[in-house]
Amino acid sequence: MEITENQYKAFGFVGKSELWDQTLKVIQELQEQTWLIAIGSQVKGEDRIHTCGQADGINLVLSTLVQMRQDAKALNGLTD
């Protein structure tokens, strides 16, 4: 996925961002909760499949946001 100019500006911030940190934290908490539900012994059949799909969607959002941040930082000449 190629980063747009607006995304480059939004994700290419310098320094620390409480909004960024908290956004990732919330997504990671949702990710963990969904994984725990998906592997729970009470979840069976199609419900497990559905929950695994939700977990995969959360993973996609998280990895996409992290990649966009990395791409924007690279375009700005920033390193960790």
C-alpha positions as a printed NumPy array, in Angstrom:
array([[  0.   ,   0.   ,   0.   ],
       [  1.46 ,   3.313,  -1.041],
       [  1.243,   6.093,   1.497],
       [ -0.66 ,   9.235,   0.45 ],
       [  0.479,  12.778,   1.135],
       [ -2.173,  13.24 ,   3.853],
       [ -1.138,   9.969,   5.491],
       [  2.516,  10.966,   5.201],
       [  1.759,  14.206,   7.037],
       [ -0.381,  12.529,   9.706],
       [  1.927,   9.582,  10.409],
       [  5.236,  11.39 ,   9.941],
       [  5.097,  13.306,  13.202],
       [  8.306,  14.055,  15.074],
       [  8.721,  13.045,  18.689],
       [  6.189,  11.347,  20.899],
       [  2.421,  11.346,  20.394],
       [  0.087,  10.391,  23.217],
       [ -2.698,   9.931,  20.664],
       [ -0.562,   7.474,  18.673],
       [  0.501,   5.566,  21.774],
       [ -3.038,   5.288,  23.126],
       [ -4.464,   4.313,  19.731],
       [ -2.003,   1.438,  19.449],
       [ -2.676,   0.436,  23.048],
       [ -6.447,   0.235,  22.477],
       [ -6.005,  -1.784,  19.281],
       [ -3.574,  -4.156,  21.01 ],
       [ -6.   ,  -4.647,  23.9  ],
       [ -8.804,  -5.452,  21.456],
       [ -6.453,  -7.822,  19.666],
       [ -5.621,  -9.683,  22.873],
       [ -9.263,  -9.881,  23.995],
       [-10.309, -11.244,  20.617],
       [ -7.535, -13.844,  20.6  ],
       [ -8.549, -15.015,  24.069],
       [-12.167, -15.378,  22.968],
       [-11.139, -17.201,  19.783],
       [ -9.098, -19.802,  21.646],
       [-11.544, -20.174,  24.534],
       [-12.953, -23.637,  25.141],
       [-16.536, -22.314,  25.149],
       [-16.291, -21.057,  21.535],
       [-17.154, -23.698,  18.943],
       [-17.513, -24.114,  15.193],
       [-18.634, -21.11 ,  13.207],
       [-18.362, -18.818,  16.232],
       [-14.645, -19.642,  16.459],
       [-14.222, -19.048,  12.732],
       [-15.992, -15.688,  13.026],
       [-13.899, -14.631,  16.014],
       [-10.69 , -15.66 ,  14.244],
       [-11.766, -13.474,  11.314],
       [-12.273, -10.564,  13.684],
       [ -8.813, -11.136,  15.169],
       [ -7.313, -11.203,  11.689],
       [ -9.025,  -7.907,  10.868],
       [ -7.647,  -6.296,  14.02 ],
       [ -4.177,  -7.606,  13.144],
       [ -4.476,  -6.076,   9.673],
       [ -5.438,  -2.667,  11.067],
       [ -2.606,  -2.706,  13.592],
       [  0.061,  -3.842,  11.145],
       [ -1.109,  -1.341,   8.518],
       [ -0.938,   1.572,  10.95 ],
       [  2.514,   0.538,  12.169],
       [  3.746,   0.18 ,   8.574],
       [  2.324,   3.587,   7.621],
       [  4.15 ,   5.156,  10.576],
       [  7.406,   3.466,   9.556],
       [  6.993,   4.568,   5.933],
       [  6.203,   8.153,   6.932],
       [  9.182,   8.275,   9.303],
       [ 11.461,   6.982,   6.552],
       [ 10.17 ,   9.615,   4.137],
       [ 10.882,  12.253,   6.791],
       [ 14.391,  10.891,   7.347],
       [ 13.525,   9.898,  10.937],
       [ 14.815,   6.785,  12.67 ],
       [ 13.867,   5.024,  15.897]])
